[in-house]
Amino acid sequence: MKREDIRNIAIIAHVDHGKTTLVDELLKQSGVFRSNQNVVDRVMDSNAIERERGITILAKNTAVMYNGVKINIIDTPGHADFGGEVERVLKMVNGVILVVDAFEGPMPQTKFVLKKALELSLPVIVCINKMDRPEARPAEVVDEVLELLIELDANEEQLDCPFIFASAKSGLAKLSIDGDATDMKPMFDTIINYIPAPEGDPEKSTQVLISTIDYNEYVGRIGIGKVDNGTIKVNQDVVIVNHHDPDKSQKVKISKLYEFDGLKRVEVDEATVGSIVAISGIVDLRIGDTICSPENPESIPFQKISEPTIAMYFNVNDSPLAGTEGKYVTSRHLRERLFRELNTDVSLRVEETDTTESFKVSGRGELHLSVLIENMRREGFEFSVSKAEVLYKYDESGQKLEPMERAIIDVPDEFAGNVIQELGTRKGEMTNMHTSGNGSTRLEFSIPARGLIGYRGQFMTDTKGNGIINTIFDGYGPFKGEIQYRPTGSLIAFEAGDSITYGLYNAQERGILFIGPGVKVYSGMVIGQNAKAEDIEVNVCKRKQLSNTRSSSADEALRLSPPKVLSLEQALEFIETDELLEVTPSSLRIRKKILDPTLRMRSKRNKQNN
């Protein structure tokens, strides 16, 4: 049976190509909001970090009505670090809208998400967005998208996909480059006509594949999935099974059932084939589980989520200032919070170590882990993290393999040399170089993932903020040899106390300071970056000895350069392997792992001797 009154679609794209803005317009023009309602931009990006950074991190469900047809829409993340979100939600839909920037064209993540959709044989609607950009080149971008489809072995039906030319910001869509546009009606019509209706057998026993897990403090875990067969009802007895875990068989009862309507979840008594539903009240529900009727418990196949490529150690904070700023500081708090994150983030791994004070957390990239750190900070957690390290593999012959990335970089011509030189020192190999007529160069590199750790800040400096870098995981390759991350050393506080202008003035001659006067410091804390390669201890708490001839007012003549205040990402990029980042709700402090200077020197000597 086909449910002609439903269409299930996902909107996929590279980061910042306008997916969420497009969803905004579909919601507005379908009448979800009142005509006088004040609606924020990017209404689907509900998470505070998503709104600040302008990126989508979590896949979101919504639904609109158009001409009597319910269109379930899933807005997916565009950043490669959150690819796990995209991979699994595609199991819920019958087609995708691929959004491509009318100037940038297909980018690395476009290829990644499109490949996943084509592997599942999903029909594709291509939306060339941002047609209002003055430098838009839609005709060339159409050719580039078709080339990408051919490269990804799309079948004839997928190659014959409809193209829509839109300006999501202006709320306009048209079927041809030169056509007239007044609203998003062409987009709605194309969805109804081109995306197939969901199919299933309502007479069969119940089958619902859980593709996303939401979490709510009041009702706990909420499983979201599509009804593939049968009907699901409130108070129905069901069995949970899993394709990748044949031994799993858990009997539960459906206590609450919801469908999506606009931005709301609406309670329903039952749902049938093709409906996307949310189910609450089941404690141990996991992504990839199938909810079935007890008389015929048959699981639905579900692809395994890609493995993490990068890891950090999350430790209980043991610095001299530990416990002064955070609400949750113990190993029990840290453990509970990290394992709770696994409820909703399938791409994350958390492992216990040989000490209860430390946990190994693995993810898909630096951004993936930094978002977790930022969320924990805002919740009141205090802890420390180590430098990110990549996860190696070994082949049958024992050869060491490391994760590789494909980096695509757009820079003004005059900065191309700086980028090529810097990535060369980080073991990057240039695979392509293309100069466009408008003064910019596109560079493509194959580079070890660890070569990109700590590079984005350097990249912004090298290109004076004018460069764009996009990276995507490109499989495992042979180990490329050692990489020197940071050519400069650290300025380390010599003693505990409050930083003083006089001490800072003397210290700033050695390099760049991260702190100003009146900041609490402790011995072993990194307070700046040395201009030379070695670490140096400086006394920033040092006061000038006052005498009859030395008055305190002379201090006012000392001019301090403004400190370089590091963001979370910059601090994670800066720290070396023998350093930690102390994270609290109100502060970020870099410190040496070994605070005692004598023990630190001894450890360094032992390492060199070995």
C-alpha positions as CSV (number, residue, x, y, z in Angstrom):
1,M,0.0,0.0,0.0
2,K,1.2,3.5,-0.8
3,R,0.4,6.4,1.6
4,E,-0.3,9.1,-1.0
5,D,-1.1,11.6,1.8
6,I,2.5,11.6,3.1
7,R,6.0,12.4,1.8
8,N,9.1,11.9,3.8
9,I,12.2,13.9,2.8
10,A,15.6,14.9,4.2
11,I,17.3,18.1,3.3
12,I,21.1,17.5,2.8
13,A,23.9,19.8,1.9
14,H,27.4,21.0,2.7
15,V,27.7,23.3,5.7
16,D,26.4,26.8,5.2
17,H,24.6,26.2,1.9
18,G,21.3,27.2,3.3
19,K,19.4,24.0,4.4
20,T,18.0,25.4,7.6
21,T,16.9,28.7,5.9
22,L,15.2,26.7,3.3
23,V,13.3,24.8,6.0
24,D,12.3,28.1,7.6
25,E,10.7,29.2,4.3
26,L,8.9,25.9,3.8
27,L,7.4,26.2,7.3
28,K,6.4,29.9,6.8
29,Q,4.8,29.4,3.4
30,S,2.9,26.3,4.4
31,G,1.1,28.3,7.1
32,V,2.8,26.8,10.2
33,F,3.2,30.3,11.7
34,R,0.5,32.9,12.2
35,S,0.8,35.9,9.8
36,N,1.6,38.2,12.7
37,Q,3.9,35.8,14.5
38,N,7.5,37.0,15.1
39,V,9.7,34.1,13.9
40,V,13.5,34.0,14.5
41,D,15.8,33.1,11.5
42,R,17.0,29.4,11.4
43,V,14.1,28.4,13.7
44,M,15.2,24.7,13.4
45,D,18.6,25.4,15.0
46,S,17.2,25.3,18.5
47,N,20.4,24.5,20.3
48,A,22.3,27.5,21.7
49,I,25.6,26.4,20.2
50,E,23.9,25.9,16.8
51,R,22.5,29.4,16.9
52,E,25.9,30.9,17.9
53,R,28.0,29.1,15.3
54,G,25.4,29.1,12.5
55,I,25.7,25.4,12.0
56,T,23.3,22.5,12.4
57,I,24.6,19.8,14.8
58,L,21.5,17.6,15.4
59,A,19.1,16.3,12.8
60,K,15.6,17.9,13.4
61,N,12.2,16.7,12.5
62,T,9.3,18.9,11.4
63,A,6.2,18.5,9.2
64,V,4.1,20.8,7.0
65,M,0.8,20.4,5.1
66,Y,0.5,21.2,1.4
67,N,-2.6,20.6,-0.6
68,G,-3.8,17.9,1.7
69,V,-0.4,16.1,1.8
70,K,1.7,15.9,5.0
71,I,5.4,16.5,4.2
72,N,7.7,15.2,7.0
73,I,11.0,17.1,6.7
74,I,14.3,16.3,8.4
75,D,16.9,19.0,8.5
76,T,20.3,17.4,8.7
77,P,23.8,18.7,9.7
78,G,26.2,19.8,7.0
79,H,29.5,19.4,8.9
80,A,31.5,16.2,8.3
81,D,32.0,15.7,12.1
82,F,28.2,15.1,12.4
83,G,28.0,12.7,9.5
84,G,26.7,10.0,11.8
85,E,23.5,12.1,12.1
86,V,23.0,12.1,8.3
87,E,23.7,8.5,7.8
88,R,21.0,7.2,10.0
89,V,18.1,9.6,9.3
90,L,18.2,8.7,5.6
91,K,16.6,5.4,6.6
92,M,13.4,7.3,7.5
93,V,12.9,9.1,4.2
94,N,11.9,8.3,0.6
95,G,13.9,11.0,-1.1
96,V,16.2,14.0,-0.5
97,I,16.6,17.6,-1.4
98,L,20.3,18.3,-2.1
99,V,21.0,22.0,-1.5
100,V,24.0,23.5,-3.4
101,D,25.3,27.0,-3.2
102,A,24.9,28.8,-6.6
103,F,28.5,30.2,-6.3
104,E,30.5,27.5,-4.4
105,G,29.0,24.5,-6.2
106,P,29.4,21.0,-4.8
107,M,31.8,20.8,-1.8
108,P,33.3,17.9,0.0
109,Q,30.4,17.3,2.3
110,T,28.0,17.6,-0.6
111,K,29.7,14.5,-2.1
112,F,29.6,12.7,1.3
113,V,25.9,13.2,1.9
114,L,24.9,12.6,-1.7
115,K,26.8,9.3,-1.8
116,K,24.9,8.1,1.2
117,A,21.6,9.0,-0.4
118,L,22.5,7.3,-3.7
119,E,23.6,4.1,-1.9
120,L,20.1,3.9,-0.5
121,S,18.6,4.4,-4.0
122,L,16.8,7.6,-2.9
123,P,15.5,10.0,-5.6
124,V,17.2,13.4,-5.4
125,I,15.8,16.9,-6.0
126,V,18.7,19.4,-6.6
127,C,18.1,22.9,-5.2
128,I,20.6,25.5,-6.5
129,N,20.3,27.9,-3.6
130,K,21.5,31.5,-3.1
131,M,20.5,32.6,-6.6
132,D,20.5,36.2,-5.3
133,R,24.3,36.2,-4.8
134,P,25.9,38.7,-7.1
135,E,28.6,36.1,-8.1
136,A,26.1,33.2,-8.6
137,R,27.0,30.9,-11.5
138,P,24.0,28.5,-11.6
139,A,24.6,27.1,-15.1
140,E,28.1,25.9,-14.3
141,V,27.0,24.6,-10.9
142,V,24.3,22.4,-12.6
143,D,27.0,20.9,-14.8
144,E,29.2,20.3,-11.7
145,V,26.3,18.6,-9.8
146,L,25.7,16.3,-12.9
147,E,29.4,15.5,-13.0
148,L,29.3,14.6,-9.3
149,L,26.2,12.3,-9.9
150,I,28.1,10.5,-12.7
151,E,31.2,10.2,-10.5
152,L,29.1,8.6,-7.8
153,D,27.5,6.0,-10.2
154,A,24.0,7.5,-10.0
155,N,21.4,5.4,-12.0
156,E,19.5,6.9,-15.0
157,E,16.5,7.9,-12.9
158,Q,18.8,9.7,-10.3
159,L,20.6,11.5,-13.2
160,D,17.3,12.7,-14.6
161,C,16.6,14.6,-11.3
162,P,14.7,17.9,-11.3
163,F,16.6,21.1,-10.6
164,I,15.1,24.0,-8.7
165,F,16.7,27.4,-8.5
166,A,15.9,29.2,-5.2
167,S,16.8,32.0,-2.9
168,A,15.7,30.6,0.4
169,K,16.5,33.9,2.1
170,S,14.0,35.7,-0.1
171,G,11.5,32.8,0.0
172,L,11.5,32.2,-3.8
173,A,11.9,29.1,-6.0
174,K,11.6,28.6,-9.8
175,L,12.0,25.6,-12.2
176,S,14.4,27.3,-14.6
177,I,17.3,29.8,-14.3
178,D,15.5,32.5,-16.2
179,G,12.0,31.8,-14.9
180,D,9.9,34.1,-12.7
181,A,9.5,33.3,-9.0
182,T,7.0,34.6,-6.4
183,D,7.1,32.0,-3.7
184,M,8.2,28.4,-2.8
185,K,5.2,26.7,-4.6
186,P,7.5,25.1,-7.3
187,M,9.5,23.4,-4.5
188,F,6.3,22.0,-2.9
189,D,4.9,20.8,-6.2
190,T,8.2,19.1,-7.1
191,I,8.3,17.3,-3.7
192,I,4.7,16.0,-4.2
193,N,5.2,15.0,-7.8
194,Y,8.8,13.5,-7.7
195,I,9.3,12.1,-4.2
196,P,7.6,8.7,-4.0
197,A,4.9,8.1,-1.3
198,P,6.0,5.7,1.5
199,E,5.0,2.1,1.0
200,G,4.3,-0.7,3.4
201,D,1.7,-3.3,4.4
202,P,-0.7,-2.1,7.1
203,E,-1.9,-5.7,7.5
204,K,1.5,-7.1,8.4
205,S,2.8,-7.1,12.0
206,T,4.3,-3.9,13.4
207,Q,7.8,-2.8,12.3
208,V,9.3,0.6,13.3
209,L,13.1,1.2,12.9
210,I,14.4,3.8,15.4
211,S,16.7,6.1,13.5
212,T,17.1,9.0,16.0
213,I,17.1,9.3,19.8
214,D,16.1,12.5,21.5
215,Y,16.4,13.0,25.3
216,N,14.1,14.9,27.6
217,E,14.7,15.4,31.4
218,Y,11.0,14.8,32.0
219,V,10.2,11.8,29.8
220,G,13.7,10.3,29.3
221,R,14.6,8.8,25.9
222,I,12.4,9.5,22.9
223,G,12.9,7.2,19.9
224,I,12.1,8.6,16.4
225,G,11.5,6.4,13.4
226,K,9.3,5.5,10.5
227,V,6.5,2.9,10.6
228,D,7.6,0.5,7.9
229,N,4.8,-2.1,8.2
230,G,1.7,-2.6,10.3
231,T,0.2,-0.2,12.8
232,I,1.6,1.0,16.2
233,K,-0.8,1.9,19.0
234,V,-0.6,3.3,22.5
235,N,-0.6,0.5,25.2
236,Q,0.4,-2.0,22.6
237,D,2.8,-4.8,23.7
238,V,5.9,-4.9,21.5
239,V,9.3,-6.5,21.3
240,I,12.6,-4.6,20.7
241,V,15.1,-6.4,18.5
242,N,18.3,-5.2,16.7
243,H,19.8,-6.3,13.4
244,H,23.4,-6.0,14.7
245,D,22.6,-7.6,18.1
246,P,20.7,-10.9,17.4
247,D,20.5,-11.7,21.1
248,K,18.5,-8.6,21.9
249,S,14.8,-9.3,22.6
250,Q,13.1,-7.0,25.1
251,K,9.3,-6.9,25.8
252,V,7.9,-3.4,26.5
253,K,4.6,-1.4,26.2
254,I,4.1,1.7,24.1
255,S,3.1,4.3,26.7
256,K,3.1,7.5,24.5
257,L,3.1,8.1,20.8
258,Y,3.6,11.4,18.9
259,E,3.6,12.6,15.3
260,F,5.1,15.9,14.1
261,D,3.0,18.9,13.2
262,G,5.1,22.0,12.3
263,L,7.6,22.4,15.2
264,K,5.4,20.6,17.7
265,R,5.0,16.9,18.7
266,V,1.3,16.0,18.8
267,E,0.1,13.0,20.9
268,V,-1.7,10.4,18.8
269,D,-3.4,7.0,19.7
270,E,-2.0,5.2,16.7
271,A,0.0,5.5,13.5
272,T,0.3,3.4,10.4
273,V,2.6,2.8,7.4
274,G,4.7,5.8,6.3
275,S,4.2,7.9,9.4
276,I,7.3,9.3,11.2
277,V,6.6,8.9,14.9
278,A,8.2,9.7,18.3
279,I,7.9,7.1,21.1
280,S,8.6,7.8,24.7
281,G,8.6,5.7,27.9
282,I,11.0,3.0,26.8
283,V,14.1,3.2,28.9
284,D,16.7,1.2,26.9
285,L,15.7,2.2,23.4
286,R,18.7,2.6,21.1
287,I,19.4,3.8,17.5
288,G,19.1,0.8,15.1
289,D,16.5,-1.0,17.3
290,T,13.3,-2.3,15.6
291,I,10.0,-2.2,17.5
292,C,8.0,-5.3,16.4
293,S,4.9,-7.2,17.2
294,P,5.6,-10.1,19.7
295,E,4.2,-12.7,17.3
296,N,6.7,-11.9,14.5
297,P,9.8,-10.1,15.8
298,E,11.8,-9.3,12.6
299,S,14.5,-6.7,12.7
300,I,15.1,-4.2,9.9
301,P,18.8,-4.0,8.6
302,F,20.5,-0.8,9.7
303,Q,23.9,0.4,8.5
304,K,26.7,0.6,11.0
305,I,27.7,4.1,11.9
306,S,31.2,5.2,10.8
307,E,34.0,4.7,13.3
308,P,35.5,7.6,15.2
309,T,38.9,8.9,14.0
310,I,40.1,11.1,16.9
311,A,40.3,10.8,20.7
312,M,40.8,12.9,23.8
313,Y,41.1,12.1,27.4
314,F,38.6,13.8,29.7
315,N,40.0,13.9,33.3
316,V,38.8,15.0,36.7
317,N,40.3,18.5,37.3
318,D,43.2,18.3,39.7
319,S,44.7,21.8,39.4
320,P,45.3,24.0,42.5
321,L,42.1,25.9,41.5
322,A,40.0,22.8,41.1
323,G,36.4,23.0,42.4
324,T,36.3,26.8,42.7
325,E,34.2,27.5,39.7
326,G,32.3,24.3,38.7
327,K,29.2,22.7,40.0
328,Y,30.0,19.1,38.9
329,V,33.6,18.2,39.6
330,T,33.8,14.5,40.7
331,S,34.6,11.5,38.6
332,R,31.1,10.2,39.2
333,H,29.6,13.4,37.7
334,L,32.0,13.2,34.7
335,R,31.3,9.5,34.1
336,E,27.5,9.9,34.3
337,R,27.5,12.9,31.9
338,L,29.8,11.3,29.3
339,F,27.8,8.0,29.2
340,R,24.5,10.0,29.1
341,E,25.8,11.6,25.9
342,L,25.9,8.2,24.3
343,N,22.1,8.2,24.5
344,T,21.8,10.6,21.7
345,D,25.2,10.7,19.9
346,V,25.9,7.4,18.0
347,S,29.2,8.6,16.6
348,L,30.8,9.0,20.0
349,R,32.7,6.4,22.0
350,V,33.5,6.6,25.8
351,E,35.9,4.1,27.3
352,E,37.0,3.7,30.9
353,T,40.7,3.8,31.5
354,D,42.9,2.1,34.2
355,T,42.1,5.0,36.5
356,T,38.6,6.2,37.6
357,E,39.8,9.8,37.1
358,S,40.1,9.6,33.3
359,F,37.9,8.6,30.3
360,K,38.9,8.2,26.7
361,V,36.4,9.9,24.5
362,S,36.5,9.3,20.7
363,G,34.6,11.2,18.0
364,R,34.6,12.1,14.3
365,G,36.7,15.3,14.6
366,E,37.8,18.2,16.7
367,L,34.5,20.1,16.2
368,H,32.5,17.0,17.3
369,L,34.4,16.9,20.6
370,S,34.6,20.6,21.1
371,V,30.8,20.9,20.9
372,L,30.5,18.3,23.7
373,I,33.1,20.1,25.8
374,E,31.2,23.4,25.3
375,N,27.9,21.8,26.2
376,M,29.3,20.3,29.4
377,R,30.9,23.7,30.4
378,R,27.6,25.4,30.1
379,E,25.9,22.8,32.2
380,G,28.4,23.5,35.1
381,F,31.0,20.8,34.6
382,E,34.6,21.3,35.5
383,F,37.3,19.0,34.1
384,S,40.4,18.9,32.0
385,V,41.1,17.5,28.5
386,S,44.2,16.3,26.7
387,K,45.4,17.2,23.2
388,A,43.4,15.4,20.5
389,E,45.1,12.4,19.0
390,V,44.2,10.3,16.0
391,L,43.2,6.6,16.2
392,Y,45.6,4.4,14.3
393,K,44.9,1.0,12.7
394,Y,47.1,-1.8,11.6
395,D,46.7,-3.9,8.5
396,E,47.3,-7.7,8.2
397,S,51.0,-7.2,7.6
398,G,51.3,-5.0,10.7
399,Q,51.7,-1.7,8.8
400,K,50.5,1.3,10.7
401,L,47.6,3.1,9.1
402,E,46.3,6.5,10.0
403,P,43.0,8.4,9.1
404,M,43.4,10.7,6.1
405,E,41.5,13.8,5.2
406,R,40.7,15.5,1.9
407,A,41.1,19.2,2.3
408,I,39.6,21.6,-0.2
409,I,40.9,25.2,0.3
410,D,39.7,28.4,-1.4
411,V,42.2,31.3,-0.9
412,P,43.1,34.6,-2.6
413,D,46.0,34.0,-5.1
414,E,48.5,35.9,-2.9
415,F,48.1,33.5,0.1
416,A,48.3,30.2,-1.9
417,G,52.0,29.9,-1.3
418,N,51.7,30.3,2.5
419,V,49.1,27.5,2.6
420,I,51.0,25.1,0.3
421,Q,54.2,25.6,2.5
422,E,52.4,25.1,5.8
423,L,50.5,22.0,4.7
424,G,53.7,20.6,3.2
425,T,55.3,20.6,6.7
426,R,52.2,18.8,8.0
427,K,52.7,15.9,5.5
428,G,50.0,17.2,3.1
429,E,50.2,16.2,-0.5
430,M,48.6,18.6,-3.1
431,T,46.4,16.6,-5.5
432,N,44.9,19.5,-7.5
433,M,45.3,23.2,-8.0
434,H,42.8,25.3,-9.9
435,T,43.0,29.1,-10.5
436,S,39.8,30.9,-11.2
437,G,39.7,34.2,-13.1
438,N,38.5,36.2,-10.1
439,G,41.8,36.2,-8.1
440,S,41.2,33.1,-6.1
441,T,42.8,29.6,-6.1
442,R,41.3,26.3,-5.1
443,L,43.8,23.8,-3.6
444,E,43.1,20.2,-2.9
445,F,45.2,18.2,-0.5
446,S,45.4,14.7,0.8
447,I,46.6,15.1,4.4
448,P,46.8,13.0,7.6
449,A,44.0,13.9,10.1
450,R,46.6,14.7,12.7
451,G,48.2,17.2,10.3
452,L,45.0,19.3,10.5
453,I,44.9,19.3,14.4
454,G,45.6,22.9,15.4
455,Y,45.8,24.2,11.8
456,R,42.6,26.2,11.5
457,G,43.9,29.1,13.6
458,Q,47.2,29.1,11.7
459,F,45.2,29.0,8.4
460,M,43.2,32.1,9.4
461,T,46.5,33.9,10.2
462,D,48.2,32.8,6.9
463,T,45.2,34.0,4.8
464,K,44.4,37.1,6.9
465,G,40.9,35.7,7.4
466,N,40.1,35.4,3.7
467,G,40.5,31.7,3.2
468,I,37.9,28.9,3.4
469,I,38.9,25.4,4.3
470,N,36.7,22.3,4.1
471,T,37.8,18.8,5.0
472,I,36.2,15.4,4.8
473,F,37.4,11.9,6.0
474,D,39.1,10.0,3.2
475,G,39.7,6.6,4.6
476,Y,42.9,5.2,6.2
477,G,46.4,5.4,4.6
478,P,50.0,4.4,5.5
479,F,51.5,6.4,8.4
480,K,53.3,9.5,7.0
481,G,55.9,10.0,9.8
482,E,56.2,12.5,12.7
483,I,54.7,16.0,12.5
484,Q,55.9,19.0,14.6
485,Y,52.6,20.6,15.7
486,R,53.9,23.8,17.2
487,P,57.2,25.5,16.5
488,T,57.0,27.7,19.6
489,G,57.2,26.9,23.3
490,S,55.0,28.0,26.3
491,L,55.4,30.7,28.9
492,I,54.8,29.0,32.2
493,A,53.8,30.6,35.5
494,F,56.6,30.2,38.1
495,E,54.5,30.6,41.3
496,A,50.9,30.8,42.5
497,G,49.1,34.1,43.1
498,D,47.5,37.0,41.1
499,S,49.1,38.3,38.0
500,I,50.6,41.8,38.4
501,T,51.3,44.4,35.7
502,Y,55.0,44.6,36.6
503,G,55.5,40.8,36.2
504,L,53.4,40.7,33.0
505,Y,55.4,43.6,31.5
506,N,58.7,41.7,32.0
507,A,57.1,38.5,30.6
508,Q,55.6,40.0,27.5
509,E,59.1,40.6,26.1
510,R,59.4,36.8,25.8
511,G,56.2,36.3,23.6
512,I,52.5,36.6,23.5
513,L,50.5,36.6,26.8
514,F,47.1,34.9,27.2
515,I,46.2,36.8,30.5
516,G,46.0,40.3,31.8
517,P,46.6,41.7,35.3
518,G,44.5,40.4,38.3
519,V,44.2,36.8,37.0
520,K,44.7,33.9,39.4
521,V,47.6,31.7,38.3
522,Y,49.4,28.7,39.7
523,S,52.8,27.1,39.2
524,G,52.8,25.1,36.0
525,M,50.0,27.1,34.3
526,V,50.6,28.2,30.8
527,I,50.1,32.0,30.6
528,G,51.5,32.7,27.1
529,Q,53.3,31.6,24.0
530,N,57.1,31.8,23.8
531,A,58.5,33.3,20.7
532,K,61.2,30.5,20.7
533,A,60.9,26.8,20.6
534,E,61.6,26.0,24.3
535,D,59.3,26.4,27.4
536,I,60.3,29.2,29.8
537,E,59.1,29.9,33.3
538,V,58.2,33.5,34.1
539,N,57.1,35.1,37.3
540,V,54.0,37.1,36.5
541,C,53.2,37.6,40.2
542,K,56.4,39.6,40.7
543,R,56.0,43.0,42.3
544,K,58.4,45.9,42.0
545,Q,60.3,46.6,45.2
546,L,59.2,50.0,46.5
547,S,61.6,52.4,48.1
548,N,61.8,56.2,48.6
549,T,63.1,56.6,45.0
550,R,60.7,54.0,43.5
551,S,57.1,55.0,43.8
552,S,54.1,52.8,42.9
553,S,52.7,55.4,40.6
554,A,55.6,54.6,38.2
555,D,53.8,51.4,37.4
556,E,51.2,53.3,35.5
557,A,53.8,54.1,32.9
558,L,54.1,50.4,32.1
559,R,52.3,49.6,28.8
560,L,50.9,46.1,28.4
561,S,50.0,44.7,25.0
562,P,46.4,43.4,25.0
563,P,46.4,39.6,25.9
564,K,45.4,37.1,23.3
565,V,42.3,35.5,24.8
566,L,41.9,32.0,23.4
567,S,38.5,30.5,22.4
568,L,37.8,26.9,23.2
569,E,38.8,25.8,19.7
570,Q,42.0,27.9,19.7
571,A,43.0,26.5,23.1
572,L,42.4,22.9,22.0
573,E,44.5,23.6,18.9
574,F,47.3,25.3,20.9
575,I,47.9,22.7,23.7
576,E,50.9,20.3,23.3
577,T,51.0,16.6,24.1
578,D,52.5,17.4,27.6
579,E,49.7,19.9,28.4
580,L,46.1,19.9,29.4
581,L,43.2,22.3,28.9
582,E,41.4,23.0,32.2
583,V,37.7,23.7,31.4
584,T,35.3,25.3,33.9
585,P,32.0,27.2,33.4
586,S,33.8,30.6,33.6
587,S,37.5,29.9,32.6
588,L,39.8,28.1,30.1
589,R,43.3,27.5,31.5
590,I,46.1,25.7,29.8
591,R,48.5,23.9,32.1
592,K,51.3,21.4,32.1
593,K,50.3,17.8,32.9
594,I,53.2,17.8,35.5
595,L,52.9,21.0,37.5
596,D,56.1,20.6,39.5
597,P,59.0,22.1,37.5
598,T,61.6,19.6,38.9
599,L,59.5,16.5,38.1
600,R,58.6,18.0,34.7
601,M,62.3,18.4,33.8
602,R,63.1,14.9,35.0
603,S,60.2,13.5,32.9
604,K,61.4,15.4,29.8
605,R,65.0,14.1,30.3
606,N,63.8,10.5,30.7
607,K,61.8,10.8,27.4
608,Q,64.8,12.1,25.5
609,N,67.0,9.3,26.9
610,N,64.5,6.7,25.8
